[in-house]
Amino acid sequence: MLSYDELTAPERAVWDAFPEGRQVDLRTGAAGEDRAEEGGRWGPARTVRAEVVVALLQGANPAGAGAVACLKLAGARITGQLGLAGAQIDHALWLEGCWCEQGVDLSGAATRTLVLVDSRVPGVEAGLIRVEGRLDLRRSRVESGAPSPLNRRATALSLVNAQVSGAVNLNGAEILAPGEWAVSAGGLVAEGGVYAQDGFAAHGELRFMGAQIPGGLHLRDARLEDPGPRGVALALDNAVAPTLDFSGGFTARGTVRLRGAQVSDSVSFAGAVLDGPPGGRGHALSAPLLRAADLDLAFARPPSGAVDLHGAQVSRLRDDERSWPEVIELDGLVYGALAGDEAGGRDPVARRLAWIGRSPGYNPQPYEQLASWYRRDGHDDDARRVLLDKQRRRQHTLPPVARLWGYLLDATVGYGYRPWLAGVWLVTLTVLGALVFGAHSPVPVKRGEGAPFQPLVYTLDLLVPVGGLGQRTAWYWPQDGPQWLAYALIALGWVLTTAVLAGVTRVLQKN
């Protein structure tokens, strides 16, 4: 046990102020001297041992009647380790502008509001912590600590399976664990949300797998760098939150991974910069199986890596053609509405087809999804254009014979989505036949019998393979006549009829 006589002057000040919740400010007022980065040079007049802080938080100097004890300390050099693992702390801890010699260990502790602002801390281990209040690390510099039983890798800030009834505030903080885990918060429950804005910077991976953040995750204008060998800057696999805000200049040099995340409201990358893993290989954004009401992909510029949205479901998708990545994986993506096509420029349907064209390989689902959306919006013609483009892209995956038949269907009836093409061909061939046959004289099969020769009716009789108009069987051509054209029209009639039936069947089956 510590005795009052063993305490230094600054420690006695802290001891005496604690029962009444008064702040002890050891700062000099000189800006250059009070910066937490200079704390290693502060002398005895600004030094407080960690064991004094621990003793007070464990009830060494209890508050009197009617007072609320709280440890508030500013501008102190704290020597030793703040070891409070598993402790039951009934008082708030407020450190401002302090320099900690060793890391803070709060793993498994239960505490009130915990504030370490404008401070320098070599690692915070707070796995399994229970905080009745907020956890505030604003503008602090937290550096990588040693591996712990909860984190086998060096981690600057560990919040694994932590529960915070208020917000986790990292605004303006700098978390340093280059190539390692800057923040490890798998299973975190933060009722008030997680805020890492206003110049927040992380050197290392942020991990929030399975986190539940009812107040949302806010990384507006944050900067994520040095993700390490895996190349992941932020992992939010299976996280649950009402909103994920990566807008307003958010920058990630590494993969942002949202696999299976459940977002009841919006996910916004408006104005974000996603550089992807080093070298430009891999995914800049990986969001397979994402569920969100609103997804905004209007990046500040095209991501340097691919964007993976396969299997995602969103009610509304917003993007910007100017910021499309080179590769965007769309297979299985389901959306209720598309936004971003309202701006001027080229044909919106052509733009969306180019968007689908950035998806690797051929997958029919993105075309069917887009066509379905156009139909629901009342644009049936646009839906047919999409499905026609789907067939044209599909035919490049077919064997040569099937590909030839596809070209024929495309030229004659547009795979059934342009049936008027058959009418164009029919009129063209009918006019050609009538002109050629009108310039020559056929020979009747039986002289003096049958209807007189009619070039137009004769041509139609050749083109229509079913039934008959009586002309084809009543007349024939001598050896020097245009018998070749008659044979050609018969063959083309069968081809046109088959193509029309195939196209109509496809459309009827689809509808």
C-alpha positions in Angstrom: 0.0 0.0 0.0 1.1 3.5 -0.7 1.4 6.0 2.1 0.8 9.7 1.8 4.4 10.4 3.0 5.8 8.4 0.0 4.1 10.6 -2.5 5.8 13.4 -4.5 4.3 16.9 -4.6 2.4 16.3 -7.9 1.2 12.9 -6.7 -0.1 14.5 -3.5 -2.0 17.0 -5.6 -3.6 14.2 -7.5 -4.3 12.3 -4.3 -6.0 15.3 -2.7 -8.0 16.3 -5.7 -9.4 12.8 -6.5 -12.1 12.6 -3.8 -13.7 15.9 -5.1 -13.2 15.2 -8.8 -11.0 18.2 -9.3 -8.5 18.4 -12.2 -4.8 18.6 -11.5 -3.1 20.5 -14.3 0.7 20.2 -14.5 1.1 22.1 -17.7 3.4 25.1 -17.9 1.4 27.0 -20.5 4.3 27.0 -23.0 3.0 25.4 -26.1 6.4 23.9 -27.1 6.9 22.3 -23.6 3.3 21.0 -23.1 3.1 18.8 -26.2 2.6 15.2 -25.2 5.4 14.1 -27.6 7.9 15.9 -25.4 6.7 14.1 -22.2 9.8 11.9 -22.0 11.7 15.0 -21.1 9.4 16.3 -18.3 11.0 16.3 -14.9 9.8 15.3 -11.4 7.5 18.3 -11.1 5.3 16.8 -13.8 5.8 13.1 -13.0 3.2 10.8 -11.5 3.7 7.1 -11.0 1.1 4.8 -12.6 0.7 2.9 -9.3 -0.7 6.1 -7.7 -3.3 6.3 -10.4 -4.2 2.6 -10.0 -4.4 2.9 -6.2 -6.8 5.8 -6.4 -9.0 4.2 -9.0 -9.2 1.1 -6.7 -10.5 3.2 -3.8 -7.3 4.2 -1.9 -8.7 7.6 -1.1 -12.5 7.4 -1.2 -14.8 10.4 -1.7 -16.7 11.9 1.2 -20.4 12.2 1.5 -22.0 14.2 -1.3 -18.8 14.1 -3.5 -18.2 12.2 -6.7 -14.6 11.0 -7.0 -12.9 11.3 -10.4 -9.3 11.2 -11.5 -8.6 14.2 -13.8 -5.0 14.8 -14.7 -3.5 17.0 -17.4 0.1 17.5 -18.6 1.6 14.6 -16.6 4.4 12.2 -17.3 3.1 8.8 -16.1 5.8 6.3 -15.3 5.2 2.6 -15.1 2.2 0.7 -16.4 -1.4 1.5 -15.8 -2.2 -2.1 -15.1 -6.0 -2.4 -14.4 -6.7 -5.7 -16.1 -9.9 -7.3 -14.6 -10.4 -4.3 -12.3 -13.8 -3.0 -11.1 -13.4 0.8 -11.5 -16.2 2.9 -10.1 -14.6 6.3 -11.1 -14.1 8.0 -14.4 -10.5 8.5 -15.6 -9.6 11.6 -17.5 -6.1 12.1 -18.8 -5.4 15.1 -21.0 -2.1 16.0 -22.7 -0.3 13.2 -20.8 2.7 11.1 -21.7 2.6 7.4 -20.7 5.8 5.6 -20.3 4.2 2.2 -20.8 0.9 0.9 -22.3 -2.5 0.9 -20.6 -3.9 -2.6 -19.7 -7.7 -2.5 -19.1 -8.4 -6.0 -20.5 -11.5 -7.5 -18.8 -12.0 -4.4 -16.7 -15.4 -2.7 -15.9 -15.2 1.0 -15.7 -16.9 4.3 -16.2 -16.1 6.9 -18.8 -12.5 6.6 -19.9 -10.8 9.7 -21.5 -7.2 9.9 -22.9 -7.2 13.0 -25.1 -4.2 14.8 -26.6 -2.0 12.1 -25.0 0.7 9.7 -26.1 0.2 6.1 -25.1 2.3 3.1 -26.2 -0.6 0.7 -26.7 -4.0 0.3 -25.1 -5.2 -3.2 -24.3 -8.9 -3.1 -23.6 -10.2 -6.4 -24.8 -13.4 -7.6 -23.0 -13.7 -4.2 -21.3 -17.1 -3.0 -20.1 -17.4 0.8 -20.2 -20.5 2.5 -18.7 -20.0 5.7 -20.6 -17.7 6.7 -23.5 -14.2 5.7 -24.5 -12.5 8.9 -25.7 -9.0 8.9 -27.4 -9.4 12.2 -29.3 -6.2 13.5 -30.8 -4.1 11.0 -29.0 -1.2 9.1 -30.4 -1.4 5.4 -29.7 1.5 3.2 -30.8 1.8 -0.5 -31.3 2.1 -2.6 -28.2 3.3 -6.2 -27.7 1.1 -9.2 -28.6 -1.4 -10.2 -25.9 -3.4 -13.3 -25.1 -6.4 -11.8 -27.0 -4.2 -10.5 -29.9 -1.4 -12.7 -31.2 -0.1 -9.8 -33.3 1.2 -6.5 -32.1 -1.8 -4.1 -31.7 -1.9 -0.5 -30.9 -5.6 -0.4 -29.7 -7.4 -3.6 -28.7 -11.1 -3.6 -28.2 -11.8 -7.2 -28.9 -15.3 -8.1 -27.6 -15.5 -4.8 -25.7 -18.8 -3.3 -24.7 -19.2 0.5 -24.6 -22.5 2.0 -23.7 -21.5 5.3 -25.2 -19.4 6.2 -28.2 -15.9 5.3 -29.1 -14.3 8.6 -30.1 -11.1 8.5 -32.1 -11.5 11.8 -33.8 -8.1 13.3 -34.7 -6.2 10.3 -33.2 -3.2 8.7 -34.8 -3.0 4.9 -34.3 0.4 3.5 -35.2 1.1 -0.2 -36.0 2.6 -0.2 -39.5 2.1 -3.6 -41.1 0.2 -4.9 -38.1 -3.2 -4.3 -36.5 -3.7 -0.6 -35.6 -7.2 -1.4 -34.1 -8.4 -4.8 -33.3 -12.1 -4.6 -32.4 -13.7 -7.9 -33.5 -17.0 -8.4 -31.6 -17.0 -4.8 -30.4 -20.4 -3.5 -29.2 -20.4 0.3 -29.3 -23.9 1.6 -28.6 -23.1 5.2 -29.3 -21.1 4.5 -32.5 -17.4 4.7 -33.5 -16.1 8.1 -34.6 -12.7 8.3 -36.4 -12.9 11.6 -38.2 -11.3 15.1 -38.2 -7.9 14.0 -39.4 -7.9 10.5 -37.9 -5.0 8.4 -39.3 -4.2 4.7 -38.9 -1.0 3.1 -39.9 -1.9 -0.6 -39.9 -5.1 -2.6 -40.3 -8.5 -1.7 -38.7 -10.4 -4.8 -37.8 -14.1 -4.6 -36.8 -15.2 -8.1 -37.8 -18.6 -9.0 -36.3 -18.8 -5.6 -34.5 -22.2 -4.2 -33.6 -22.3 -0.5 -33.8 -25.8 0.9 -33.4 -24.5 4.5 -33.6 -22.7 3.8 -36.9 -19.1 3.9 -38.0 -17.9 7.3 -39.1 -14.6 7.6 -40.9 -15.2 10.8 -42.9 -11.9 12.4 -43.9 -9.9 9.5 -42.3 -6.7 8.2 -43.7 -5.7 4.5 -43.6 -2.2 3.5 -44.5 0.5 0.7 -44.1 -2.0 -2.2 -44.1 0.7 -4.9 -44.0 1.3 -8.0 -46.1 -2.4 -8.9 -46.4 -3.1 -5.5 -47.9 -6.3 -5.0 -45.9 -6.8 -1.5 -44.6 -10.2 -2.0 -43.0 -12.1 -5.3 -42.3 -15.8 -5.1 -41.4 -16.8 -8.6 -42.2 -20.3 -9.4 -40.8 -20.5 -6.1 -38.9 -23.9 -4.6 -38.1 -24.5 -0.9 -38.2 -27.1 1.6 -39.4 -24.5 3.6 -41.4 -20.9 3.4 -42.6 -19.6 6.7 -43.6 -16.4 6.8 -45.7 -17.1 10.1 -47.4 -15.5 13.5 -47.6 -11.9 12.7 -48.4 -11.7 9.2 -46.8 -8.5 7.6 -48.1 -7.5 4.0 -47.9 -4.3 2.5 -49.1 -5.3 -1.1 -49.0 -8.5 -3.1 -49.3 -11.7 -1.9 -47.6 -13.6 -5.2 -46.9 -17.3 -5.2 -46.1 -18.0 -8.9 -46.6 -21.5 -9.8 -45.3 -21.9 -6.5 -43.5 -25.5 -5.6 -42.5 -26.3 -1.9 -42.8 -29.8 -0.7 -42.2 -29.3 2.7 -43.7 -26.4 4.0 -45.8 -22.9 3.1 -46.9 -21.3 6.2 -48.4 -18.0 6.4 -50.4 -18.9 9.8 -51.8 -15.6 11.7 -52.4 -13.5 8.8 -51.1 -10.1 7.7 -52.5 -9.5 3.9 -52.6 -6.0 3.1 -53.7 -6.2 -0.6 -53.0 -3.3 -2.8 -52.0 0.2 -1.7 -53.0 0.9 -2.3 -56.7 -2.7 -1.9 -57.7 -3.4 -5.6 -57.6 -6.4 -7.0 -55.7 -9.6 -5.4 -54.5 -9.9 -1.7 -53.5 -13.3 -2.5 -52.2 -14.5 -6.0 -51.4 -18.2 -6.0 -50.4 -19.6 -9.4 -51.4 -22.9 -10.3 -49.6 -23.2 -6.7 -48.3 -26.8 -5.7 -47.3 -27.5 -2.0 -47.3 -30.4 0.3 -47.9 -28.3 2.9 -49.7 -24.9 2.4 -51.3 -23.0 5.5 -52.7 -20.0 4.6 -54.9 -19.4 8.1 -56.2 -15.6 8.0 -55.5 -13.4 11.0 -55.9 -11.6 9.1 -58.6 -11.5 5.6 -60.0 -10.2 3.1 -57.4 -6.8 1.6 -58.4 -8.1 -1.9 -57.6 -11.2 -3.9 -58.5 -14.6 -3.4 -56.7 -16.3 -6.6 -55.7 -20.1 -6.4 -55.2 -21.1 -10.0 -56.0 -24.1 -11.2 -54.1 -24.7 -7.8 -52.5 -28.2 -6.5 -52.0 -29.0 -2.8 -51.8 -32.2 -0.9 -52.1 -30.6 2.0 -53.9 -27.2 2.2 -55.7 -25.6 5.5 -56.6 -22.4 5.9 -58.6 -20.6 8.1 -61.0 -19.3 7.0 -64.4 -16.2 9.2 -64.0 -15.2 7.1 -61.0 -15.9 3.6 -62.2 -13.0 1.2 -61.5 -11.4 -0.8 -64.4 -13.0 -4.0 -63.0 -16.3 -4.2 -61.1 -17.7 -7.6 -60.1 -21.5 -7.4 -60.4 -22.6 -11.1 -60.6 -25.4 -11.6 -58.0 -25.7 -7.9 -57.2 -29.4 -7.0 -56.6 -30.6 -3.4 -56.4 -34.0 -1.8 -56.2 -33.1 1.4 -57.9 -30.1 3.0 -59.7 -29.1 6.7 -59.3 -26.5 8.7 -61.0 -27.8 8.4 -64.6 -29.7 11.7 -64.4 -26.7 13.7 -65.4 -26.1 14.7 -69.0 -23.9 12.8 -71.3 -24.3 9.7 -73.4 -27.3 7.4 -73.5 -28.0 6.1 -70.0 -28.6 2.5 -71.3 -25.3 2.5 -73.2 -23.6 3.8 -70.0 -25.1 1.0 -67.9 -24.1 -1.6 -70.5 -20.5 -0.3 -70.4 -20.8 -0.6 -66.6 -21.8 -4.3 -66.8 -19.0 -4.8 -69.4 -16.4 -4.1 -66.7 -17.5 -7.2 -64.9 -15.0 -10.1 -65.8 -16.3 -12.9 -67.9 -19.8 -13.4 -69.0 -22.6 -13.7 -66.3 -26.2 -13.3 -67.3 -27.5 -12.1 -63.9 -26.2 -8.5 -64.2 -28.1 -8.1 -67.5 -31.3 -9.7 -66.1 -31.1 -7.5 -63.0 -30.7 -4.3 -65.1 -33.5 -5.3 -67.5 -35.7 -6.1 -64.5 -35.1 -2.6 -63.1 -35.9 -1.0 -66.4 -39.1 -3.0 -66.7 -40.2 -2.0 -63.1 -39.5 1.6 -64.1 -41.7 1.3 -67.2 -38.9 1.4 -69.8 -39.6 -1.8 -71.7 -37.6 -0.7 -74.8 -34.5 -0.2 -72.6 -35.0 -3.6 -71.0 -35.0 -5.2 -74.5 -31.8 -3.4 -75.4 -30.1 -4.8 -72.3 -31.3 -8.3 -73.0 -30.1 -8.0 -76.6 -26.7 -6.9 -75.5 -26.7 -9.9 -73.1 -27.2 -12.3 -76.0 -24.5 -10.6 -78.1 -22.0 -11.0 -75.3 -23.1 -14.6 -74.6 -22.5 -15.6 -78.2 -18.8 -14.9 -77.8 -18.6 -17.8 -75.3 -20.3 -20.3 -77.6 -18.7 -22.9 -79.9 -18.3 -21.8 -83.6 -21.5 -23.5 -85.0 -23.7 -22.1 -82.2 -22.0 -18.7 -82.7 -22.9 -18.7 -86.4 -26.6 -19.4 -85.5 -26.4 -16.6 -83.0 -25.1 -14.1 -85.6 -28.0 -15.2 -87.8 -30.6 -14.6 -85.1 -29.0 -11.3 -84.3 -29.1 -10.1 -88.0 -32.6 -11.4 -88.7 -34.7 -10.7 -85.5 -32.2 -9.3 -83.0 -32.6 -12.5 -80.9 -36.3 -11.8 -80.8 -35.9 -8.4 -79.2 -36.1 -6.7 -82.6 -38.8 -8.5 -84.5 -39.2 -5.6 -86.9 -36.0 -6.7 -88.5 -37.8 -9.8 -89.9 -40.3 -7.4 -91.6 -37.4 -5.4 -93.1 -35.9 -8.5 -94.5 -39.3 -9.8 -95.8 -40.0 -6.5 -97.6 -36.5 -6.3 -99.1 -36.6 -9.8 -100.4 -40.2 -9.4 -101.7 -39.3 -6.3 -103.7 -36.1 -7.9 -105.0 -38.1 -11.0 -106.1 -40.9 -9.0 -107.7 -38.5 -6.9 -109.7 -36.4 -9.9 -110.9 -39.3 -12.1 -111.7 -41.2 -9.3 -113.4 -38.4 -8.9 -115.9 -38.5 -12.6 -117.0 -41.2 -14.9 -118.3 -41.8 -18.2 -116.6 -43.3 -21.3 -118.2 -46.7 -22.6 -117.0 -46.7 -26.2 -115.7 -50.0 -26.8 -117.6 -50.7 -24.5 -120.5 -54.1 -22.8 -120.3 -54.6 -23.7 -116.7 -54.2 -21.8 -113.5 -54.1 -18.2 -112.6 -52.0 -15.8 -114.6 -48.4 -15.2 -113.4 -48.1 -12.5 -110.6 -44.4 -11.7 -109.7 -45.3 -10.3 -106.3 -47.6 -13.2 -105.3 -45.1 -15.6 -106.7 -42.3 -14.1 -104.5 -44.5 -14.3 -101.4 -45.4 -17.9 -102.3 -41.6 -18.8 -102.3 -40.9 -16.9 -99.0 -43.8 -18.4 -97.0 -42.9 -22.0 -96.3 -46.3 -23.0 -94.9 -49.4 -23.2 -97.1 -49.3 -21.9 -100.6 -50.7 -19.2 -102.9 -50.9 -21.4 -106.0 -48.1 -19.6 -107.9 -45.1 -21.7 -107.0 -46.7 -25.0 -108.2 -48.2 -23.5 -111.4 -45.0 -22.0 -112.9 -41.4 -23.0 -113.5 -38.4 -21.3 -115.0 -36.5 -22.4 -118.1 -32.8 -23.2 -117.8 -31.8 -19.6 -118.6 -34.3 -18.1 -116.1 -33.8 -16.9 -112.5 -34.3 -20.3 -110.9 -31.4 -19.6 -108.6 -33.3 -16.8 -107.0 -36.4 -19.0 -106.5 -34.3 -21.5 -104.6 -32.6 -18.8 -102.6 -35.9 -17.3 -101.6 -37.2 -20.7 -100.5 -34.1 -21.2 -98.3 -34.3 -17.7 -96.9 -38.0 -18.1 -96.1 -37.2 -21.2 -94.0 -34.4 -19.4 -92.3 -36.5 -16.3 -91.5 -39.4 -18.4 -90.3 -37.1 -20.4 -88.0 -35.4 -17.3 -86.7 -38.7 -15.6 -86.0 -40.1 -18.6 -84.2 -36.9 -19.0 -82.1 -36.9 -15.3 -81.2 -40.6 -15.1 -80.3 -40.3 -18.3 -78.2 -37.4 -16.8 -76.3 -39.3 -13.6 -75.6 -42.5 -15.5 -74.6 -40.6 -17.8 -72.3 -38.8 -14.8 -70.7 -42.0 -12.9 -70.2 
